[in-house]
Amino acid sequence: MPADNPNSPLSTAPLSTPNSPLSTPNSPLSTNAHSPLSTPPLSTIPVGQRERRTQDRVIALLRDRLGYDYLGNWIDRPNNRPIEEGLLRPWLEQRGYHKAQIDRALFLLDKAAALGQGRDLYQANKEVYSLLRYGVKVQTGAGQPYQTVWL
């Protein structure tokens, strides 16, 4: 339903008409400019642009204040994935983890990030955050103690 349809829940039509009792100047529900209940005009900035500005601020924070490398906007990149194994694996190797630990940690991270089968985005994000915050507990062999791989 279009937003200018008065029956739409997203309608931008005024709440009162000129002859309505709600529009009298002394009414507590008046929509004139002096009323505390008057609705401010809608922003002229589309939602996508506001989201992009927010993303740019987050990128600036991570890059400029926290020292992260910004790899660019990969929205149109082929085979774009939320977990970049090609970048994460060498970094984990550089930190001294063994291949078996890295393989298991990446498997568990991919599993946590997976959607479907009753898992929604909220649940996946919560589980991935937990692995990032508390590390991935991996066991490289039967009977071996668990070790934490920090991502």
PLY file of the C-alpha trace (Angstrom):
ply
format ascii 1.0
element vertex 151
property float x
property float y
property float z
element edge 150
property int vertex1
property int vertex2
end_header
0.00 0.00 0.00
1.49 3.40 -0.86
2.44 5.68 2.00
0.10 8.47 0.80
-2.97 6.22 1.11
-4.94 7.55 4.12
-5.84 3.98 5.14
-2.22 2.87 5.16
-0.45 2.38 8.50
2.41 4.32 6.89
0.19 7.19 5.85
1.62 10.69 5.86
-1.86 12.20 5.74
-2.56 14.71 8.54
-4.34 13.44 11.64
-7.00 16.13 11.39
-8.78 18.07 8.71
-9.41 21.85 8.79
-13.00 21.35 10.04
-12.12 18.65 12.54
-12.42 19.35 16.28
-8.80 18.23 16.57
-7.65 21.20 14.52
-9.12 24.00 16.57
-6.41 26.42 17.72
-7.19 25.94 21.41
-7.53 22.17 21.26
-4.90 20.24 23.23
-4.55 17.96 20.20
-4.08 20.77 17.72
-1.49 20.19 15.02
-0.55 23.85 14.59
3.06 24.98 14.84
2.70 26.15 18.44
1.39 22.85 19.75
3.73 20.66 21.79
2.17 17.69 19.99
2.94 18.94 16.49
4.89 16.48 14.40
8.23 17.68 13.06
8.69 17.35 9.31
10.09 14.06 8.10
13.79 14.02 7.38
14.68 14.53 3.77
17.62 12.15 4.03
16.73 8.65 2.77
17.29 5.79 5.20
20.06 4.30 3.05
22.08 7.51 3.22
21.69 7.72 7.00
22.84 4.11 7.31
25.86 4.84 5.08
26.80 7.85 7.24
26.61 5.68 10.36
28.76 3.02 8.71
31.30 5.68 7.72
31.50 6.89 11.34
32.04 3.32 12.58
34.73 2.75 9.94
36.49 5.97 10.96
36.40 4.91 14.62
37.81 1.45 13.92
40.44 2.73 11.49
41.55 6.01 13.08
41.18 5.38 16.80
41.54 1.63 17.15
44.10 1.01 14.40
42.21 -1.48 12.25
42.89 -1.77 8.53
39.95 -0.87 6.31
39.77 -3.26 3.38
37.11 -1.31 1.48
33.45 -1.78 0.66
33.06 -5.34 -0.59
29.33 -5.19 -1.28
29.73 -6.11 -4.96
32.72 -8.40 -4.53
32.25 -11.93 -5.91
32.10 -14.71 -3.30
31.69 -12.14 -0.52
31.45 -13.90 2.84
31.19 -12.66 6.41
34.26 -14.67 7.44
37.34 -14.17 5.30
39.27 -17.39 5.81
42.03 -16.19 3.47
42.78 -13.33 5.85
41.98 -15.03 9.14
43.99 -18.23 8.63
47.40 -16.52 8.08
46.74 -14.21 11.01
46.03 -17.18 13.30
49.14 -18.98 12.01
51.18 -15.86 12.75
49.85 -15.94 16.32
51.23 -19.46 16.77
48.17 -21.69 16.42
48.56 -25.10 14.79
46.75 -26.11 11.60
44.41 -28.49 13.45
43.43 -25.75 15.91
42.83 -23.25 13.11
40.79 -25.73 11.06
38.55 -26.54 14.02
38.17 -22.89 15.07
37.21 -21.82 11.53
34.74 -24.69 11.29
33.08 -23.65 14.56
33.06 -19.98 13.53
31.42 -20.82 10.18
28.90 -23.00 11.98
28.08 -20.16 14.41
27.60 -17.68 11.55
25.32 -19.98 9.53
21.67 -19.05 9.08
18.75 -21.34 8.42
17.32 -24.43 10.06
15.48 -22.30 12.60
18.41 -19.95 13.31
17.89 -16.29 12.61
20.35 -13.42 12.25
20.05 -12.45 15.92
21.01 -15.93 17.12
23.90 -16.18 14.67
25.25 -12.75 15.65
24.98 -13.61 19.33
26.93 -16.85 18.88
29.62 -15.24 16.70
30.01 -12.42 19.23
30.47 -15.00 21.98
33.26 -16.70 20.00
34.94 -13.37 19.30
34.65 -12.23 22.91
35.48 -15.46 24.75
37.48 -17.36 22.13
36.80 -20.65 20.38
37.29 -23.73 22.54
38.85 -26.41 20.35
39.90 -29.97 20.95
42.36 -31.25 18.35
42.02 -34.93 19.21
40.04 -37.35 21.32
41.12 -37.13 24.93
43.08 -33.95 24.31
42.38 -30.94 26.53
40.40 -28.04 25.13
42.41 -25.01 24.11
41.13 -21.52 23.38
41.78 -19.99 19.98
41.42 -16.21 20.24
40.01 -14.62 17.10
0 1
1 2
2 3
3 4
4 5
5 6
6 7
7 8
8 9
9 10
10 11
11 12
12 13
13 14
14 15
15 16
16 17
17 18
18 19
19 20
20 21
21 22
22 23
23 24
24 25
25 26
26 27
27 28
28 29
29 30
30 31
31 32
32 33
33 34
34 35
35 36
36 37
37 38
38 39
39 40
40 41
41 42
42 43
43 44
44 45
45 46
46 47
47 48
48 49
49 50
50 51
51 52
52 53
53 54
54 55
55 56
56 57
57 58
58 59
59 60
60 61
61 62
62 63
63 64
64 65
65 66
66 67
67 68
68 69
69 70
70 71
71 72
72 73
73 74
74 75
75 76
76 77
77 78
78 79
79 80
80 81
81 82
82 83
83 84
84 85
85 86
86 87
87 88
88 89
89 90
90 91
91 92
92 93
93 94
94 95
95 96
96 97
97 98
98 99
99 100
100 101
101 102
102 103
103 104
104 105
105 106
106 107
107 108
108 109
109 110
110 111
111 112
112 113
113 114
114 115
115 116
116 117
117 118
118 119
119 120
120 121
121 122
122 123
123 124
124 125
125 126
126 127
127 128
128 129
129 130
130 131
131 132
132 133
133 134
134 135
135 136
136 137
137 138
138 139
139 140
140 141
141 142
142 143
143 144
144 145
145 146
146 147
147 148
148 149
149 150
